[in-house]
Amino acid sequence: MLKECLFCKIIAGSIKSEKVYEDEHVFAFKDIHPKAPIHVLIVPKQHIDSLAKLDESNADVLKPVFLAAQKIVKEEGVLERGFRTVFNCNPEGGQLVYHLHLHLLAGKQLGGGMGA
């Protein structure tokens, strides 16, 4: 945990957030500038700057993040309707807070997808 990291402060409780989910590995809370009716940030409690900093020694942080996402969409009732997950990475990828986090968006038809 880094003292100057915004998300580390949220995890520690020194900055308020609207918690959606928490377990021993992750903390999830509502985005303060939502882009969809459901916009949750899922943050590993272990501080890693970004997806670009992931390697063999710390890649195990992702499993609890994805499992938390699945629990949240089930709880929100959008598992079958659909949802989007996004990691923003570094400046050109749109990352604003340098603590690895997954955006979970749902609750409306989302446009601009990659297709496939």
N, C-alpha and C positions, 0 to 999 in steps of 0.2 A: 504494500500500500504506500502510495506517495502522498506526502502532506499537501503538495500543491495541486494535486489532481482533483478536478471537480467531481468525477464519478467516485473516486475513493472517499471523498467527503460525504457524498450521498450515501454510500454503503455504510460508512461509519455512523451516520445519523447526525452529523454536524451541519448538514444542509438538508432542508426538508424536501421530500418528494412524495408523490402519490404512489405508494407501493402497490404492486399488482401480485407479486410472487417473490418468495425468498426461500432458499434452502442453504445448505452448507457451502455450496459452490457458486451460486449466482444470486443476483439481486435484480429484479425487474420492476420498472416504474413507468408511469405515463410520461410521454414526451411533452415538454411544456409548449412546444410549437407543433401540434399534431398536423400531419398531412393526410390523415384519414380518421374516421370516427374512432377506430381503435388504432392507436400508435403507441407501442410499448418499446422501451429500450431494455434489452436483456444484457446484463453486464456480468462477466465473470468477476468474482471477488479478488482473484489474483490479478494484479496489475500487469498488463501487457499493453504496450503503446498502440499497436494496430495489428491487423492481419498480416502485414508485411514483416512483423517481428516474430511471427509464429515459427517454431521449429520443432524438431523431434523432442526436445526437452520440455516443451510446454503445450504441445498440441492437444493433450488430454483435456484442456479447458473447454474445448468445443462441444464435447458430448453433452455435458450438463446444460449448456446453452441451448442446444437444439431440443433436448428433452423438456426443458422449461418452456420453450416455444410451443411445443405440442400440448403441454398441459394447459397453457394459457388459452390457446385457440379452442380447445375442448371446453374450458370453463366459460369462455365468451360465446360459445355456440356457433363458431364460424369454421370449424374444422372441415365440414363437408361443403360449405358455400365457397370457401377459398380465402387465401391470405397471401401476403408477400413477405419475404424476409430479405434483408439487404445488409451487407457490411460495406460501409464507406471506408476507403483506405487512402490515407495521405491526402495532400492538398487537391490534386486534380480529381480524386475520387470523392471529394466533398466532405472529408472527415474534419470535424470541428473540434471534437474533444478527443485527446490522445490517450484513450483507454479503450481497448477493444470492446465493441458493443454491437449487438445485432438489433436492427430495426425490425419490428414486427408490425405490419400494417394490414388492416382488414376493416370490414364493416360497410364497404361500398364497392362498386365496380371500379377497379383500379385500371387506369389507362397507361399507355406508354410502356407496356411490358416488352420483354425481349422476344416473346413468342417461343415456340418450339413444341 
